[in-house]
C-alpha cells in the first residue's frame, strides 16, 4: 500500500510537503465516478471545531486510504464531499458558504479547513 503520511496540524507548510495544497475543486477520475455510482452510500460522521479565524470539519471516512479517493466540489452554497472505500461510498454536503483554505486526509479522516 501507499506509505502512511503523518500530517501534523496545519501551518508550517514550507517544511511539511505532505500537506496537499488545496484546489477548490478536486474531482474523481472517471473510474472513481463509476465506482461511486455502484457502491452503497453512507453519510459519514462529522465533527466541527470552531477556532477564532476558521472552522475545521473532521469527516470520518473509514476505509478511505488516499486523497485520490475523495472528491471535494464547491457548490453555490457549500461543499459536496464524496469518497470511496472498498465496499461503500461516502456522501456529505456541507452547507456553509466559506472559502476552503486547506484539506488533508489523516488516518481515514478528511480534515477540511474553512476560513471564518
C-alpha distance (Angstrom), angle and dihedral (degrees) to the residues before:
residue distance angle dihedral
X1 . . .
X2 3.77 . .
X3 3.78 116.4 .
X4 3.77 112.4 -94.2
X5 3.76 110.3 -110.8
X6 3.76 116.8 -156.0
X7 3.74 110.6 -149.8
X8 3.74 117.1 -158.9
X9 3.76 117.5 -144.9
X10 3.76 113.7 -69.1
X11 3.75 123.9 -77.5
X12 3.75 125.6 58.4
X13 3.80 90.4 72.5
X14 3.78 97.8 159.7
X15 3.80 90.4 70.2
X16 3.74 94.7 35.6
X17 3.78 109.9 71.6
X18 3.80 91.0 168.2
X19 3.78 93.3 77.3
X20 3.77 107.3 93.4
X21 3.78 109.1 -137.7
X22 3.72 112.2 -120.2
X23 3.74 126.0 -105.2
X24 3.79 108.2 -172.6
X25 3.80 88.8 -127.6
X26 3.73 121.8 46.5
X27 3.76 110.7 173.8
X28 3.76 134.5 -171.0
X29 3.77 123.3 -106.5
X30 3.81 113.0 -109.8
X31 3.77 89.2 -102.3
X32 3.80 91.4 55.6
X33 3.81 91.4 47.5
X34 3.82 88.2 58.0
X35 3.81 92.3 46.8
X36 3.79 91.8 48.3
X37 3.80 91.8 54.0
X38 3.81 92.8 51.0
X39 3.79 99.6 47.2
X40 3.81 126.7 84.2
X41 3.80 110.8 -101.3
X42 3.74 125.7 -124.2
X43 3.78 131.1 -178.2
X44 3.82 108.0 -125.8
X45 3.77 123.2 -130.4
X46 3.79 109.7 -105.3
X47 3.76 134.0 -163.2
X48 3.77 123.9 -165.6
X49 3.78 123.8 -153.3
X50 3.77 121.6 -171.3
X51 3.77 123.5 -150.6
X52 3.78 128.6 177.9
X53 3.78 94.4 -96.1
X54 3.79 104.4 18.9
X55 3.77 147.8 27.6
X56 3.78 119.8 -131.5
X57 3.79 120.8 -156.5
X58 3.79 117.7 -161.4
X59 3.76 110.2 -162.9
X60 3.79 116.5 -170.0
X61 3.80 111.6 -135.3
X62 3.81 106.9 173.2
X63 3.79 110.1 -163.2
X64 3.81 95.9 19.4
X65 3.79 105.3 123.2
X66 3.78 106.3 173.8
X67 3.79 139.4 36.1
X68 3.84 86.3 -124.9
X69 3.80 88.1 71.3
X70 3.79 91.7 58.6
X71 3.77 128.0 80.3
X72 3.81 121.7 -163.8
X73 3.79 114.1 -170.6
X74 3.77 125.5 -176.1
X75 3.78 111.6 -133.4
X76 3.77 127.8 -169.1
X77 3.79 91.7 -95.2
X78 3.76 105.8 17.9
X79 3.77 146.6 -23.4
X80 3.75 132.8 -62.0
X81 3.77 117.0 -148.4
X82 3.79 122.0 -163.4
X83 3.77 125.5 175.5
X84 3.78 137.6 173.8
X85 3.78 127.6 -141.2
X86 3.80 124.1 176.3
X87 3.80 97.4 -85.4
X88 3.78 105.6 11.4
X89 3.77 143.8 39.5
X90 3.79 125.7 -135.2
X91 3.75 122.9 -143.6
X92 3.78 127.1 -176.2
X93 3.77 134.7 162.9
X94 3.78 118.2 -156.8
X95 3.78 110.8 -159.0
X96 3.73 100.1 -155.5
X97 3.73 123.2 115.0
X98 3.79 100.2 -146.9
X99 3.79 128.8 123.0
X100 3.79 115.0 -97.5
X101 3.81 109.2 -125.0
X102 3.75 100.9 178.9
X103 3.78 146.1 -18.2
X104 3.75 136.4 -167.1
X105 3.78 139.7 173.0
X106 3.75 110.6 -122.6
X107 3.80 122.2 176.3
X108 3.81 93.9 -27.6
X109 3.80 92.6 -45.6
X110 3.76 124.2 110.4
X111 3.79 110.0 -139.8
X112 3.80 114.0 -158.7
X113 3.79 121.2 -172.1
X114 3.78 116.7 -158.5
X115 3.77 126.1 -172.7
X116 3.81 111.0 -117.5
